Amino acid sequence: MSLSRTARRISLPALLAVVLAAALLAIAPGRATPAGASVGAATAGAGHSAKPVIVLEHGAWADASSWSSVISRLQRSGFTVYAPPNPLRGLPQDSAYLHQFLTQNAALHGQPIVLVGHSYGGAVITNAAVGAPGVRALVYVDAFIPDQGETIGALAEAKPGSCLGNPAEDFNPVPYPGAPSGDVDLYIKPNLVPGCFATGLPASQAAVIAATQRPLAASAFTEPSGPPAWKTIPSWAVIGTGDRVIPPAQLTFMAQRAGAHITDVNAGHLSLISKPQV
């Protein structure tokens, strides 16, 4: 069961508050700020000790630049931030890549880490954080939070409402060199991006996202997840109540099952790049 749940109207500040609350736990176990706390309060509480490193994992049909607004705000608050690329080649490969980044990167040795994942990136951090001793907190942003043996394809279909529920109609498949037999890259059809993937964003911004999307290998939908890190690492979840990619009911189910502190935001699937509202 979730430890706490907060409703917020402002998407980006709420996301930052959640990350900073997780950062407090990373440096001071037992003194975590509630998920709904203000950015200022969380930052002030974190000032007494060395701040953790924030590692951000992007999801499918995106790249690390999707975290740009979050990165600049965290940096202004004095945090060191990394947003490594997600290869998007499949859950085992992508998780192994991030695990190596977390455990073999000299810049992270001895540092407490808050690991944040968006969308498909949530499945990646769930696997990559296992056996990564520096990771002290997990933050899921409109993200998959799988248990062992589950696939993101099954989780996406578990509750009705996803606007990407028909792969044959929603994606443009493209073969890629060296692919396992039958595997292809999947691109969201551009006409679906504004009203599905990028709801709540200006049409011009949605058009750029459609043009620059990085594809996800189709095999990622059917590859089972491994033992989940959220069973041993405290977690937070940001849920966009207007998410049309992963139904909010499914996001809530996964977050509650993980025992995450939940913050609801008035945003779509891309709450991480939504402009702050006033």
N, C-alpha and C positions, 0 to 999 in steps of 0.2 A: 504494500500500500504506500502511496506517496506520503512523504513526510510533511509537505506543505504545498499549497497551491495559491497563486497570486494572479490576479487579472490586471493587465496593464494596457493602456491605449497607445502608448508610444513604443514603436517596435525597436528601433535601434538603441535608445537609452535603456530599455528593459533588457535587451540582450547583453549590453555592457554590464548592467547591474548583476546579471546572473553569472557572467564570467568572473567578475570581481568578487562575488560572494564565494565562488569556487576557489578563487585565488587565496582568500582568507583561510579556508580550510587547509589548503596546501601548505601554508606556512605555520598555521596554529591549529592543530587538530582539536576539535571540541569547541572552537570559537567561531564557527562559520556564521556569516551574516545570512539572514533569511533571504530566499531567492528574490523577494520583492523589494529588497533594500535599495536605497538610492545609490547612484554611482559615487557620489561624494562620501557617503557614509562608509561604503565598502573600501574606498581608496584610503580614507583616513585610518580605518582599522588596520589596513595592511602596511601602514607606514612604519610600524615598530620593528619590522624585520625585513630581511632580504626578500624581494618580491620574486614569485615564481616566474618561470618562463611560460608563455602562452604559445601553444602549437595549434594551428588551425588547419583542418583538413576539409577541402572542398568536396562537393559531390559531383554527380554526373551532369553532363551538358553544361559544364562551367569550368572555370580554372581558378587559380589562386587569387586573381584580381577581384573575384566576387567578395573577398574579405577586405577590400581596400578601405572602406569607411571605418570598419571595425578596427583594422590595424592602426590607422592614423590616430584614432581616439585612444586606444590602449597605449600607444607610444607616447602620446601627450601626457598620459597618466604615469609614465615612468616604467612601463613594462617592456621587456624584451619579447619580441614576437617573431615567430617563424610560420610561414605558410608554404610548406613543401608541396610539390606537384603530386597529384593523385594520378597514377598511370592509367586508371580506368580500363585495365586489362582483365579484370576478374577479381573476385574477393580474396582468394588465396595470395595471388601475386601482389595486389594492392596493399593487403595487410602486412605482408612480409616486407614490402618496400618501406612502409611507414615504421614498422618495428625496428628495422635497421637504422632509420633516421633517429629514432628515439634512444636506441641503446648503443649505437656505434659512432655517434656524432660527438666529437670532443667538446664542442661548445655547450653540450647539455649535461656532461658528466657532473654528477654531484648536485645538479639543480633540481628543485621540485618543479613539476610540470603540470599545467592544466591543459588537458587535451580536449579540443573542441571539434565536433564533426557536424557537417550539414548534410541532410538528405542521405544519399548513399554513403557519404563519408561517415555517418553514424555507425553503419555496419563495419566499416573499415577500422574505426577506432576501437570498437567493441572487441575485435580480434587482435589488433596491433598492440594494445596496452597490456595484454597478458604476458607476464614475464618481463615487463619494462618497469623496474622498481622506482624510477623517478616520477612516474605518473601518479599524482595524488588525487586528482579529480577529473571527472568526465563531464562534458557539457554537450548535450544533444540539441541541435537547432533544426526543427522541422525534419527530424531524422529518424531513420530506421534504428531500432534497438533490438536486435535479434537475440534469441536464446539459442542454445546449442542445437544444431540440426535444422534450424529454420532457414528459409531462403527469402531474399527480398521480394522475389516474384510472388510467393505465397502470402507474405505479409501485406504487400500492396493490394492484393485482392481479397484479403480477409474481411474487410468491411466495404460496403458499397460507397461510391462517390468519387473515385479517382478519374480524372480526365484523361489519364493515359492507360485506360483499362483494356484497350484493344490493340495489341502490338501490330497486327497486320494493317491497321488503318492509321495508327498514330505515329509510326516511325518510318523513316527511309533507311533501309538496310544497305550497307556498303561493305563488300569484302575487304579484308585487310591482309597484307603479306604475312605469311607465317602463322595464320590462324589455325587453330584446331579444326578438324573436319566439321563443317557446318556452321562454324561461328562467323559472325559478322559484327561490324560496328553499327550501332543504332543511333540515328539522328532524329530528334523530334521534328516533325514536319513544321516548317516555319509558320504556317498559318495558325498553328495551335499554340505557339509560344505566348502571344499576348494574353489570351483569355484562359490559359491553363497554367503554364509554367511560371509566367512572369506577371501574374495578376497584381494589380495595385501599383504597377510602375508605368511611367509615361510610355506612350506608344513608340516614341523614338528610341527609348532605352530598351524596350522589349525587342525592337527590330535589330538592334546591335547584338543583343544576347542570342537571338535566333541565328544571326550570321556568323557569330564567333563560337558557337557551342562546340565543346569537345565531346565526341561520342563515347558511349559506354558499350563495351563488348556484350553481346546478347547473352553469353554464357554466365555473366554475373548474376542474372536473374534466377538461375537454377542451382547455383553452387551453395552447399550448406555451410552455415556459419559454425565456427568452433566454440569452445568454452568461452563464455562471455566475461569480459573484465568487470562489468558492472556488478557482478556478484561479490566482488571483493573491494571495489573502489567506489567511493561515494559519487553520486551522479546528480546532475541537474538537467532539466529539459525545458526548452522554449518551444511552445506550440502556437503556430499561427492559426487562429480560429477561422481564417479564410483560405486555408491551404486546400488547393484542388488537386494536388499531385498525390499526397498521402492524406487520406481523410483524417480530419481532426480526431474522430472517435478512435481510429487506429493508433494515432500518435499518443493519445491519452492512455489507451490500454497498455502500450509498450512501456511508457514512462512510469505508470503506476506499478506495473509488474517489476520494474527495475528498482522501485523504491526511490525514484528521483524526486527532487524538489521541482515542482512544476510551475512555470510562469506562462500564462496565456497572453498572447499579444494580438492586437487587431491588425493582422497582416496576412499575406498569402504565403506561398511556399518560399519566396525569396526575402524573408524578413531580415536577413543579414545585409541586404543592400537597399532595403526600403529607406526612404528619406525620413528623418525625424519629423514627427508631427507636433504641432503646437496647439 
